[in-house]
Amino acid sequence: MIKGNFAENLKSLRISSGMTQKQLADLLEVDQRTISAWEKKVCEPSFELLAKLCEIFDETFDGILS
């Protein structure tokens, strides 16, 4: 289980980038509902998707997870 504020950090990074959940989902090749679930702490991304999120937002793992 991911510790820290991943859900809040993801939402903040996405919004500050001017990106909708749908746009981020398209970049990651997942459904928009997946992004919503991550932001609501319903589930968490795989390591591979977490790495893609770090690339998209130019963040480190520590930065996005804490």
C-alpha positions in Angstrom: 0.0 0.0 0.0 1.3 3.5 -0.9 2.0 5.7 2.1 1.9 9.4 2.1 -0.4 11.7 0.1 -0.3 10.1 -3.3 -3.9 10.7 -4.1 -3.7 14.4 -3.1 -0.4 14.9 -4.9 -1.7 13.3 -8.1 -4.7 15.5 -8.2 -2.7 18.6 -7.5 -0.1 17.8 -10.2 -2.8 17.0 -12.7 -4.8 20.2 -12.0 -1.7 22.4 -11.9 -0.7 21.0 -15.3 -4.2 21.9 -16.7 -5.0 18.3 -17.4 -8.3 16.6 -17.0 -8.7 13.0 -15.7 -9.6 11.9 -19.2 -6.4 13.5 -20.7 -4.2 11.9 -18.1 -6.0 8.5 -18.6 -5.4 8.8 -22.4 -1.7 9.4 -21.8 -1.5 6.4 -19.5 -3.7 4.2 -21.7 -6.1 3.6 -18.9 -9.8 4.4 -18.3 -10.7 7.8 -16.8 -12.4 5.9 -14.0 -9.0 4.6 -13.0 -7.6 8.1 -12.5 -10.7 8.9 -10.4 -10.2 5.8 -8.3 -6.6 6.8 -7.6 -7.5 10.3 -6.6 -10.3 8.9 -4.3 -7.9 6.4 -2.7 -10.0 3.5 -4.0 -7.0 1.8 -5.6 -3.4 2.4 -6.5 -1.4 2.4 -9.7 1.0 -0.4 -10.6 4.7 0.3 -10.4 4.9 0.7 -14.2 2.0 3.3 -14.2 3.6 5.1 -11.2 6.8 5.4 -13.2 4.9 6.8 -16.2 3.2 9.4 -13.8 6.6 10.5 -12.6 7.7 11.0 -16.2 4.6 12.9 -17.2 4.8 15.3 -14.3 8.6 15.4 -14.1 8.5 14.1 -10.5 10.5 11.7 -8.5 8.9 8.7 -6.8 9.5 10.4 -3.4 7.9 13.6 -4.7 4.7 12.0 -5.9 4.3 9.6 -3.0 5.1 11.8 0.0 
